[in-house]
Each structure stands twice: as C-alpha cells, then as structure tokens.
Amino acid sequence: MASRIEHTADISVITPVGRLDGTTAASIEKEILDVIAAGSPRVVLDLSQVEYISSAGLRVVVIATKRLKQRSGSFVLCSLQPLVSEVFEISGLLSLVTVKDSLREAMASAGRLA
C-alpha cells in the first residue's frame, strides 16, 4: 500500500492510498508503529484516499489507538469515505477512536492546528 507521511513539530500525518485490508494492513501498521516508536506523540490517519477497509484495517486502528494511549499521545482519524465510515459505524469503533471530517479539524483535535 502506498502512503505518504508528513511530520510537523509534534504531529505525524499518515495518508494511506487504496485499500486497507488483509493484504496491506501489515505495511501500514508497521509505518504507524515506526512513527510512534520514533517518538511522535500525536498521529493523524488521513483516510481520504482509502476506498475500503476490512477487519484487518480496523485492527491496525485499534492497535495504534492503544499504543498512543499508553504513551499519553493522541490518534485521530479524518476524512473517511462513506463506505469506510459505514464500516467504522457498524463495527462500533467510533466510540473508541476520534474521527474528524477534515485534516484541519483532525490536526486541531490532535493538539495543534495546521
């Protein structure tokens, strides 16, 4: 899976492209966990370019959320496409994760306005 990672002073924005499923989840999980391990206290996952997410993708979100909570950090999702948003809604994960409509709102929620 292709993705773009951008870093500001204290927020990392990861923007995966394509499908977040069993085939691609391991690579995006590694990218997110590498960013966290490198010391980024705040991570935004911009899902504007993700057209599909499976249970494997949801697992990545849960792992990242828990890892950042352990480090007193924040993990925010943004720009969910309608099908992706529906999967989060059906799964019940919307009560576990912070979701914002736009990258700007996500950056503000994570602790710093872009």
N, C-alpha and C positions, 0 to 999 in steps of 0.2 A: 504494500500500500504506500502510495506517495503521500508525504505530508510535509508541511512547512512549519518550522519552529522559529519563533521570534522572541527575543528577550528584551525586556526593559530593565530598569534598575531592580525591580523586585517582583515582576510578573513574567511568566513564560506563557506564550500563546502557541498552542499546537493546533494546526489546521490539517486534519486528515482529508484525503480526497478519495472518493469512490465508495466502496462497501466496507463496512466494519463487521466482519463475520469470522467464522472459524478459520478461514484461510489467512486473514490479515490481522486478526486480533493480537497475535503474539508480537508482531513487529511494532504495532502502536503501543502495546503495553510496555515493551522494552523502552521505547522512546520516552514515554511518560515517566516511567520509573527512573530512567537515567537522568532526566531533568530534575526530578525530586532529589535523587541521590547527590546531584551536583550542588544542591543547596537552595534551589528555588522554593521559596516558601508559599508562593501563590501560582496556581496554574489555571489557565483558561483553556478549555477544549472547545474550539470553534467548529461546530458540526455543519456549517453552511454548505460544505461540499460533500457531505455524506448523504447518499440517497437511500441507504439501507443499513440497519443494524440488527444483528442476531443476538441470541443469548450470550454468545462468546464476547461480543462487543459490550453488552451490558455488564458482564463480569469485569472487564477492564475498567469500566467506570466505577464499579463498586470498590475494586482494589485500590485505584488511585484515590478515591474519596477517603477510604480508611487510612491509607498511608499518610496522606496530608493531615488528616485529623490527629494522628499520632504525633505529628511534628508541629502541631498547633498552626498549621497552614490552612489555605483555602483552595478549593477546587470548584470551578464554576463552568457550567456548560452554557453554550449560547447558539443561537441561530439554527435551531432544529428544524429540519424539513418536516412537512406534515406526516409522512409515513414514520419517520424516526420519532417524532413527538408522540405519535399514537402508540408505538412500542413502549416508550417510557411510561406512558399513562397506563397502559394495560398491565405492565409489569409491577406497578406500584412503586417504582423507584423515584417518582417525583417527590415523594416525602423524604427521601434520603439525600438527594442532590439539589444544588441550587441551579436553576435554569433561568437564563435571561434571554430576552428577544434579540438583542443585538450585542455585538462585540463591545461597543462603548459601554452599555449597561453592565456587561459581564466584568469589564475592567474596573468599573466603579465599585461593583459588588465585591470583587476580589481585594479591593483595598487601595486602588489607585486609578484615577481617571486618565485614560489615554489622551 
